[in-house]
Amino acid sequence: MASEGDRRSDPEVERRSRLLGGFHFHGEGARGVAIALLSTAVFLTVVIVAVTQSAGWPEVKRTFFDWGDISSSFPDIARAFVLNVKIFLVCEVFILVFALVIAVLRSLPGPVFFPLRAFAIVYADLARGVPTILVIALLGFGAPALQLTGVPTSRVFWAGVGLILIYSGYVAEVYRAGIESVHPSQEAAARSLGLSRFQALRRVILPQAIRRVIPPLLNDFIGLQKDTALVAFLGVIDAFNQAQIDSAATFTYGAYLAAAALFVAITIPLARFTDWLIARDRRRRQTAGGFA
Amino acid sequence: MTARRRIFLAAAATLVMLLAAVAAGCGSTKEASTGTAGTTSASSCNKSDLQLVDAGVLTIGTDNPAFPPWFGGTPHKPWQVGDPRSGEGYESAVAYAVARKLGFAKSEVKWIHVPFNNSFAPGPKSFDFDINQVSFDKKRAEIVDFSDSYYDVNQSIVVNKGTPIASARSIADLKPYSLGAQLGTTSYQFIKDTIKPTKQPSVFPSNTGAVQALKNKQIDGLVLDLPTAFYVTAVQVPNGKVLGQFPAEPGGEHFGMVFAKGNSLRACVNQALTKLRSNGTLKQLQQKWLAKATGAPILK
């Protein structure tokens, strides 16, 4: 777009540009676009014809793609979706903090800290090794069954705890990758300036580490948003459970599409944003010689 | 430049036309698919003429675990809690009675595990019919076919003894409590449309989850069909009690067996059910397996 001004100054170029309706095709560009459009058209046609000609299509169309089912279930599902949004917003804050603690524990040097390092390693292994739905089921039904006074019985609370525990395992690994990507000379330099080990971590290493891992952090955040649907296992009515209810009442699946649309509406913008951050980061590294 | 522009325009026009054609194609399949919903008259209910998933065998689906009082006996793998193959329990007994009327010996009946959600999934069915306490509903009947009623069911509510909700005596008394139901049951609709509680109700994907939440007092009351309610209080929630049953809704609610849309077997099963009803077999089986499911006070 920087060259826009130069082109505007040339009346001939400006006229062509107007004729082309805003598309600036020069040389190979127009052919490229035409080929892309044609191949997209052919691809879509093949897929759509294959699907719509299949024997089961009328039944699938009726049970999955009935606009009446989708639109009539949408308001209830959208209302229930508020719960999903609340859960992932609250959980994400706790995950970012808790995971950082785990990651820092794991990167502590020296034999004295072995138990803490071991704890962090075992924790990350377990959290990433156990299926999320199992943890949520165990906590959501198990913890209240203890009937200890002061222990909450709220299923949303325990589902949240489950998500925080699981996702902290993943996010701690992301942080660790960031911490380990900071060259050891950075810490050595910080220490030689008289900073304590903690100060070096806090002022020199973590700021660099976290900036580098923001894209993968957002990636896990997207995963968390989707996994909030697991709260349905505990009977709580979130967007997915509401969709299940509608589906079971009518024996159709339009409600699932409505729920999927809501999740996609928030996860896709975040995914694009993540990609943009990664691209920006790459550009910066290329221009700044490898160090952010 | 103009030549390239023409290529571009041609490509764009092709794309638009293809999409339009596809959209038109989608529209036209609609009429074709709605025509199949009509009634099918079975010309013959001779065993040899029946259209079956597995020739010579009546394949019946139900969920696992198979809970009493619908299924009884000692469970053998893969069945849990109850065993449909035992002939014990109301649904097992009705299924075998229907099978006998259709000419199938007990050994010619095969039971398969069909989770509730799979019973109505599109595509070829793995069962001839599914018997799993599925309530008839007009919307559902647009997607699958139901047999006539084999049990007219009332909804009821189970609570923990000694909790505040246990002193409720009417539907209005139930309003302030947190209530739960199992996914796919009409109990949730009943909570939402009739009780209209002030707290958000819960819906559990399984009986086990719903019962655990009641035991944990994470919900105050569990709404479910009356026979299941008696099983829940007798076995699953020792401190539970059936607070009462709800009066039948206008038109009543009934369980029907689930068939693939347009399956001609349904007419034959309905013939069998009619005979079993008129000769008193259904009533006898209800007394045998569901007798306990009567003496609950009615909540209005």
Interface residues (C-beta under 8 A of the other chain):
Chain A: R16 L20 F23 F25 A30 R31 V33 A34 I35 L37 L38 T40 A41 L44 T45 I48 V49 T52 G56 W57 P58 E59 V60 K61 R62 T63 F64 A137 F141 P144 A145 Q147 T153 S154 R155 A232 F233 L234 G235 V236 I237 N241 Q244 I245 S247 A248 A249 T250 F251 T252
Chain B: M1 R4 R5 I7 F8 A10 A11 A12 T14 L15 L18 L19 V22 G25 C26 T29 K30 A32 S33 F116 N117 F120 P122 G123 D137 K139 R140 E142 I143 V144 G180 L183 G184 Y188 Q189 Q200 P201 S202 V203 F204 P205 G209 A210 Q212 A213 K215 N216 K217 Q218 I219 K261
